[in-house]
Amino acid sequence: MTAPARPDVVETIAAVRGHVADARRAGQSIGLVPTMGALHEGHRSLIRRARERSGYVVVSIFVNPTQFVAGEDLDSYPRTLEADADACGRIGTDLVFAPSVEVMYRRDAVTTVQVSGLTETLCGPHRPGHFEGVTTVVSKLFNIVQPDVAFFGQKDAQQAVVLRKMVEDLDMPIEVEVCPTVREADGLAMSSRNAYLSPEQRQQAVSLFRALEGARQAIADGQRDAATLIARMRETLQSAGPCRIDYVDVVHPATLEPIDPVTCPVLIALAVRIGQSRLIDNIVVDPAMPA
Ligand code: AMP
């Protein structure tokens, strides 16, 4: 089917269900791309992948307050719905679901979805309550849209692992596809939060990618000691300019348990605060792969 130039933009749960029911009656499979808007090429890559795999593509745009920790950037988070809807149309989105907070959260709601263990490492301790906000809102989106496949980015590796586990544990009949991280030409992972960086900070931010690629190279050269890899990455980050490192870790890509020495494929993940921006990035490295 040819997607309309401008997708339908709806704000209510009833409207989403109506559109999705029509698509189902027409025999189409449903793909969902959950986002917080301010769409960039990373988001667009997920939407294109959803377009490839689904008859009917739904993009949700919702700056979810419950996944922001007190003192974070909820109020200043960029909100660009008009431009986002246009961008969605250009790449073949059928429906944009852009609910208000009041539509998504009943005032008397007391139910949340929580994944334990996997949320207690990496970003978890630095953003208490964040993943509970994510799993709760994604569960709600899954219940509202009832997609066949939902698309997430490897950029948020821990989020993807947590959501996969949630889907498995709760027997949700949904496939989670994780799509590769899209980067700027110099390697910086695309993020809506990059907009907060000053020109100097933007240059400094490439240190996240450089640290990760340095670790990849070191592993290819035979380094297997995770503590040494982590120390080198910290040095790369700190020598690039003023920053606060939340964590630099080498973990199992599915269990998120620390791995040392590096004898299996590992997720190397880091979170760094530069100025007002908290940036995250990661790579997966298989020590058995030749350089
Ligand atoms: P957000 O709007 O930041 O909540 O992100 C919505 C989805 O886009 C999540 O699944 C993210 O992992 C994904 N995403 C964000 N940035 C990127 C990127 N640079 N490459 C690929 N996916 C991304």
Residues whose N, C-alpha, C, O or C-beta is under 5 A from the ligand:
A	BS01	AMP	P34 T35 M36 G37 G42 H43 F151 F152 G153 Q154 K155 D156 C179 P180 T181 V182 A189 M190 S191
